[in-house]
Amino acid sequence: MNRYILLLLAVLCLAACGNKREEQKRQLRHEVRRQFYDRELVKATAQHAYTDSLLKLAEADTDTFNVDKRIRLDSLKHAADVQSAKVRYIQRKQQELKEE
């Protein structure tokens, strides 16, 4: 009978150690994910600012009848929209991490 009790205690101790290790892994993954989103947000914000400045320069040019300039303007608008969506996505993911 004592063997079973000792065996049960040993299993419980090992299980408790395993839970602690899993919690440490989860915390590490959480921290790595947070740092990744922070870096990506900085890059995406800088890229969006650059594209937005190019878009403002292109919009300042009043010659919209030129097809090449119109294509460039549309392309810049599309790129700015995509980068803006990327920034919003990263911010949403960061908020989700804070709520965990």
C-alpha positions, 0 to 999 in steps of 0.5 A, spaced: 500 500 500 505 504 501 508 503 494 502 505 491 502 512 495 509 513 494 508 512 486 502 517 486 506 522 490 511 521 485 506 522 479 503 528 482 510 531 483 512 530 476 505 533 473 506 539 478 513 540 475 510 539 468 505 544 469 510 549 471 514 548 465 508 549 460 506 555 464 514 558 463 513 556 455 507 560 455 509 566 458 515 566 453 511 565 447 507 571 449 513 575 450 516 573 444 509 575 440 509 581 444 516 583 441 514 581 434 508 585 434 512 591 437 517 591 431 512 590 426 508 596 428 514 600 428 516 598 421 509 598 418 508 605 421 514 608 418 512 604 411 505 607 411 508 614 413 513 614 407 507 611 402 502 617 405 507 622 403 508 620 396 501 619 395 500 627 398 506 629 393 502 625 387 495 628 389 499 635 389 500 634 382 494 637 378 495 633 371 490 627 372 489 626 365 496 623 364 495 616 364 501 614 367 501 619 373 493 616 374 496 609 375 501 611 380 496 615 384 491 609 384 497 604 386 499 609 391 492 609 394 492 602 394 498 601 397 496 606 403 490 603 404 493 596 405 499 599 410 493 602 414 490 596 414 496 592 416 497 597 422 490 596 424 491 589 424 497 589 428 494 594 433 488 589 434 493 583 435 497 587 441 490 589 444 488 582 444 495 580 447 494 585 453 487 582 454 490 575 455 
